[in-house]
Amino acid sequence: MSKAHYFETPQGRRIAYHKAGGAGPTLVFCGGLKSDMEGTKAIHLEAWAKARGLAFLRFDYSGHGESSGAFEEGCIGDWHEDTLAILEGVTEGPLVIVGSSMGGWQALLLARAIPRRIRGLVTIAAAPDFTEDGYWANFSEAQKAELDTVGHVALPSDYMEPYIITKRMIEDGRKHLVLRDKLELGFPVRFLQGTADTAVSVATAVRLLEHAEGPDMRLALIKDADHRFSDEVCLGLIEAAVEEVIAA
C-alpha cells in the first residue's frame, strides 16, 4: 500500500491524500461522516480510474483517517474548507465529484463554490442538511438542553461507535444548508439511493432531486441497497454513473 501524501490548508490543518495521475477530468471521491479514504468505494473507484487512465483523488477530511485533528473539533464548514483547499492545491482542470453520504453534501457545496470546474457530479446516499433536518429536528428537548449545557450529545450509529455531535457542528451546519435556497447544478448529475438505507431516506433523495435545478439530472433508486452501497452491483452502478457524466 502506498503512503499518503499531506497537504496543509490555509487554516493550518494537515490533510492526508492519495492522488493518481492520468487524463482529465480528475475523479474526486468525497467520503462520508467519520469515514476515511480507505473505504471500499474509494479504493474501488481509484482502481477503476487507474485502469482507464483517469486522474483520481481521495483524501481524509480533518478529524478523519490520517489527517490532523479530532473528529469532535470539526464541522461541515471545516470539511468544506479542507475539500476546497485540497482541490485547489493538488488538482488542475475539470473535476468529476463523487460524494458519499455527508460527502454528497460536500459535493453540493463544491457545486456552489467552484461550479466552473465541475464537469459532472455523482452522489451516493447524499445527506444534505443532515445536521438540521436529521439531528436537530429529531433531538428531544433533553438532548437540546444537553447540547447547550454540555456542548455535545452522543448518538448511536448502526456502523461504528457513537457519533459525538457538538453544538458547533449544529450551528455551523446552518451556515451551509443547500436545500433552502436555489441550488443550480449546471452539469450532468446522477443521484444514487438505496431503498433499504436506514441512515438516509428515499424521501431525502427525492427532495434533493426536486429542489435542485439543472439540465441533466437523474435519481436512481436501487431496491434493497443499504447505506454502505458497496456490494458488487452497487459498485457497478457507481461506475456506470461516473461514465455517464463524463460522456455527457
Secondary structure, DSSP 8 states (H G I E B T S, - for coil): ----EEEE-TTS-EEEEEEE--EEEEEEEE--TT--TTSHHHHHHHHHHHHTTEEEEEE--TTSTTSSS-GGG--HHHHHHHHHHHHHHH--S-EEEEEETHHHHHHHHHHHH-GGGEEEEEEES--TTHIIIIIGGG--HHHHHHHHHTSEEEE--SSSS-EEEEHHHHHHHTTS-SSSS--B--S-EEEEEETT-SSS-HHHHHHHHHH-B-SSEEEEEETT--TT--SHHHHHHHHHHHHHHHH-
